[in-house]
Amino acid sequence: MPNKYFKPHEAFDRHSHKFDIGVFIGLKKGYEDNLFIKKLFTLPIREYAEFYQYHLIYFLGKEAQGEQEFFSFVWQVVLRRIRYIEIKDPFNSSHALDMEMLEKLIQFQKYLRSIDQWNTQKTLPEIIADQQEEIRKQQLQIAELKEDLKTARKLETQEFINIADGYLLSFIDICLQAQEALLPDTGKELVFSQTQIVWSKMIAKYFREGNNEISLETLRRYFPGNKKDPGIKYAKVPPELKLFKLTPAKKRS
């Protein structure tokens, strides 16, 4: 057979790639499959994927849409060699070497199965069974997502807390003060969040100003991620809109 699948070792090339197929004097026609298997036997398992991809890229350079053809060809080469070894006389002098080769071929075949997109060598019942298993998994995922959605909807509301028109920044100031408030008995924060964006999202989602939606981007200007370096978009609440002051209550006897 004329070689078109595997990148050949160029004749007398002392710097050929280690995955090239052939010998120093070149690639003998008709022995491409044997030399592919021979090269495979010299490689550690961890290089099987790289070895396969190396020759696939070479083949796709000539047959851009030929990935399935290449896979099928390599699959048949490996399968024929496995079957050949399996029917050999187990009492022949090369049996130990045959078993070593068979193990390598099976390991390489496992890799091929892991990238098989075309159900190569699978029977129709096997394909149907795989599809049914995939459907079962998808149905479980759908059921879980529905349950998650049901739980999330319990917290949803069509109602909003309305802030008097023109006083959004006054409310923001109260939120900012709340972040600075400390508990009198422990000195810990009254409220705490890992990020400031949660404040912006909370207000945008559950509050309105004069019954109108509040822009998330507007809110983010007053809740910078880094308070020490708030950035050029940061804005402060004007003094005239700081209408309230949170102060600790006097202890009751």
C-alpha positions as CSV (number, residue, x, y, z in Angstrom):
1,M,0.0,0.0,0.0
2,P,1.3,3.5,-0.7
3,N,2.0,5.4,2.5
4,K,-0.1,8.4,3.1
5,Y,-1.0,8.1,6.7
6,F,2.3,8.3,8.6
7,K,5.1,10.8,8.4
8,P,8.1,8.9,7.0
9,H,11.7,8.9,8.1
10,E,13.5,10.7,5.4
11,A,16.4,8.6,3.9
12,F,19.8,9.2,5.6
13,D,18.4,12.0,7.7
14,R,20.3,12.0,11.0
15,H,18.0,14.6,12.6
16,S,14.5,13.1,11.9
17,H,11.8,13.4,14.5
18,K,11.7,10.5,17.0
19,F,8.1,9.7,15.9
20,D,8.9,9.4,12.2
21,I,8.2,6.0,10.7
22,G,10.9,4.0,9.0
23,V,14.6,3.3,9.2
24,F,17.8,5.2,8.4
25,I,17.6,4.3,4.7
26,G,14.0,5.4,4.5
27,L,10.5,3.9,4.6
28,K,10.1,0.7,2.7
29,K,6.8,0.6,0.8
30,G,4.3,-1.9,2.0
31,Y,5.7,-2.0,5.6
32,E,4.1,1.2,6.9
33,D,1.8,-0.6,9.3
34,N,4.6,-2.8,10.7
35,L,6.9,0.1,11.2
36,F,4.1,2.1,12.9
37,I,3.6,-0.8,15.4
38,K,7.4,-1.2,15.8
39,K,7.8,2.5,16.6
40,L,4.9,2.2,19.1
41,F,6.7,-0.6,20.9
42,T,9.6,1.7,21.6
43,L,7.5,4.4,23.3
44,P,6.4,4.8,26.9
45,I,2.6,4.9,27.4
46,R,2.7,8.6,28.3
47,E,3.8,9.4,24.7
48,Y,1.0,7.5,22.9
49,A,-1.3,10.5,22.6
50,E,1.6,12.7,21.3
51,F,2.6,9.9,18.8
52,Y,-0.9,9.6,17.4
53,Q,-1.4,13.3,17.1
54,Y,1.9,13.8,15.4
55,H,0.9,11.5,12.5
56,L,-2.7,12.8,12.5
57,I,-1.4,16.3,11.9
58,Y,0.8,15.0,9.1
59,F,-2.2,13.3,7.5
60,L,-4.6,16.2,7.9
61,G,-2.0,18.4,6.1
62,K,-2.9,16.3,3.0
63,E,-6.5,15.4,3.8
64,A,-8.0,18.2,5.8
65,Q,-11.3,16.4,6.4
66,G,-9.7,13.0,7.0
67,E,-9.7,12.6,10.7
68,Q,-12.1,9.8,10.8
69,E,-10.3,8.0,7.9
70,F,-7.0,8.3,9.8
71,F,-8.5,7.0,13.0
72,S,-10.2,4.1,11.3
73,F,-6.9,3.1,9.6
74,V,-4.9,3.2,12.8
75,W,-7.6,1.3,14.6
76,Q,-7.5,-1.5,12.1
77,V,-3.7,-1.7,12.1
78,V,-3.8,-2.1,15.9
79,L,-6.7,-4.5,15.9
80,R,-5.1,-6.8,13.3
81,R,-1.9,-7.0,15.3
82,I,-3.8,-7.7,18.5
83,R,-5.7,-10.5,16.8
84,Y,-2.5,-11.9,15.3
85,I,-0.8,-12.2,18.6
86,E,-3.9,-13.6,20.3
87,I,-4.1,-16.6,17.9
88,K,-0.3,-17.4,18.1
89,D,0.8,-20.6,19.8
90,P,1.2,-19.7,23.5
91,F,4.1,-22.2,23.7
92,N,6.3,-20.6,21.1
93,S,9.7,-19.2,22.0
94,S,8.5,-15.6,21.6
95,H,5.5,-15.9,23.9
96,A,6.9,-13.6,26.6
97,L,7.7,-10.9,24.0
98,D,4.3,-11.4,22.5
99,M,2.6,-10.8,25.8
100,E,4.6,-7.6,26.3
101,M,3.6,-6.4,22.8
102,L,0.0,-7.3,23.4
103,E,-0.1,-5.2,26.6
104,K,1.3,-2.2,24.8
105,L,-1.2,-2.6,22.0
106,I,-4.1,-2.9,24.4
107,Q,-2.9,0.3,26.2
108,F,-2.7,2.1,22.9
109,Q,-6.2,0.8,21.9
110,K,-7.5,2.2,25.2
111,Y,-6.2,5.6,24.2
112,L,-7.9,5.2,20.8
113,R,-11.2,4.4,22.5
114,S,-10.9,7.5,24.6
115,I,-10.8,9.7,21.5
116,D,-13.2,7.7,19.3
117,Q,-15.9,10.1,18.1
118,W,-17.4,7.6,15.6
119,N,-18.3,4.5,17.7
120,T,-15.7,2.5,15.8
121,Q,-16.2,-1.3,16.2
122,K,-19.2,-0.8,18.4
123,T,-22.3,-2.9,17.7
124,L,-25.7,-1.3,17.4
125,P,-26.9,-2.6,20.9
126,E,-23.7,-1.0,22.4
127,I,-24.4,2.3,20.7
128,I,-28.0,2.3,21.9
129,A,-26.9,1.4,25.4
130,D,-24.4,4.3,25.4
131,Q,-27.1,6.7,24.2
132,Q,-29.5,5.5,26.8
133,E,-26.9,6.0,29.5
134,E,-26.2,9.5,28.3
135,I,-30.0,10.2,28.3
136,R,-30.2,8.9,31.8
137,K,-27.4,11.2,33.0
138,Q,-29.0,14.2,31.2
139,Q,-32.3,13.4,32.9
140,L,-30.7,13.4,36.3
141,Q,-29.0,16.7,35.6
142,I,-32.3,18.2,34.4
143,A,-34.0,17.0,37.6
144,E,-31.3,18.5,39.7
145,L,-31.4,21.8,37.9
146,K,-35.2,21.9,38.2
147,E,-34.9,21.4,42.0
148,D,-32.2,24.2,42.2
149,L,-34.5,26.5,40.2
150,K,-37.4,25.7,42.5
151,T,-35.3,26.5,45.6
152,A,-34.1,29.7,44.0
153,R,-37.6,30.8,43.1
154,K,-38.6,30.7,46.7
155,L,-36.5,33.7,47.3
156,E,-37.7,35.6,44.3
157,T,-40.3,38.4,44.6
158,Q,-42.2,40.6,42.3
159,E,-42.3,43.4,44.9
160,F,-39.5,46.0,45.5
161,I,-38.5,48.3,48.3
162,N,-39.0,51.8,47.0
163,I,-36.6,54.6,47.8
164,A,-38.0,58.1,47.7
165,D,-37.2,59.8,44.4
166,G,-33.9,61.7,44.6
167,Y,-32.7,60.0,47.8
168,L,-30.9,57.0,46.5
169,L,-27.6,58.4,47.6
170,S,-29.0,58.9,51.1
171,F,-29.8,55.3,51.3
172,I,-26.4,54.3,49.9
173,D,-24.8,56.4,52.7
174,I,-26.8,54.4,55.3
175,C,-25.5,51.2,53.7
176,L,-21.9,52.5,53.8
177,Q,-22.3,53.5,57.4
178,A,-23.7,50.0,58.2
179,Q,-20.5,48.5,56.9
180,E,-18.5,50.6,59.4
181,A,-20.7,49.9,62.4
182,L,-19.2,47.8,65.1
183,L,-21.0,45.7,67.8
184,P,-20.5,47.3,71.2
185,D,-19.9,44.0,73.0
186,T,-17.5,42.3,70.6
187,G,-16.1,45.1,68.4
188,K,-16.9,43.0,65.3
189,E,-18.6,44.3,62.2
190,L,-22.4,44.5,62.3
191,V,-22.4,43.4,58.6
192,F,-19.6,42.0,56.5
193,S,-19.2,40.9,52.9
194,Q,-16.2,39.5,51.1
195,T,-16.8,41.9,48.1
196,Q,-18.6,45.2,47.6
197,I,-20.3,44.1,44.4
198,V,-22.9,42.2,46.5
199,W,-24.2,45.5,47.9
200,S,-24.6,46.9,44.4
201,K,-26.4,43.8,43.2
202,M,-28.6,43.7,46.2
203,I,-29.8,47.3,45.8
204,A,-30.2,46.9,42.0
205,K,-32.3,43.7,42.3
206,Y,-34.5,44.5,45.3
207,F,-34.8,48.3,45.4
208,R,-36.3,51.0,43.2
209,E,-35.9,54.8,43.3
210,G,-39.2,56.5,42.7
211,N,-40.5,53.2,41.3
212,N,-37.7,53.2,38.6
213,E,-34.9,50.6,38.2
214,I,-31.5,51.5,39.6
215,S,-28.5,51.1,37.3
216,L,-26.0,48.6,38.6
217,E,-23.2,50.6,37.0
218,T,-24.3,53.7,38.9
219,L,-24.3,51.8,42.2
220,R,-20.8,50.3,41.6
221,R,-19.4,53.8,41.7
222,Y,-20.2,54.1,45.4
223,F,-19.1,50.6,46.3
224,P,-15.5,50.2,45.0
225,G,-13.8,46.9,45.2
226,N,-10.7,48.4,46.8
227,K,-11.6,51.1,49.3
228,K,-7.9,52.2,49.6
229,D,-7.6,52.6,45.9
230,P,-11.2,53.1,44.6
231,G,-10.2,54.2,41.0
232,I,-11.2,57.1,38.8
233,K,-14.9,56.0,38.6
234,Y,-15.4,56.2,42.3
235,A,-17.9,58.7,43.6
236,K,-18.7,60.0,47.1
237,V,-22.1,60.7,48.6
238,P,-22.4,64.5,48.6
239,P,-22.6,66.0,52.1
240,E,-26.1,67.5,51.5
241,L,-27.5,63.9,51.0
242,K,-26.0,62.5,54.1
243,L,-29.2,62.9,56.0
244,F,-28.8,60.1,58.7
245,K,-26.1,59.0,61.1
246,L,-25.8,55.6,62.6
247,T,-24.7,55.8,66.2
248,P,-24.6,53.1,69.0
249,A,-27.6,53.1,71.2
250,K,-27.1,53.8,74.9
251,K,-27.0,50.7,77.0
252,R,-30.3,50.1,78.8
253,S,-30.2,49.2,82.5
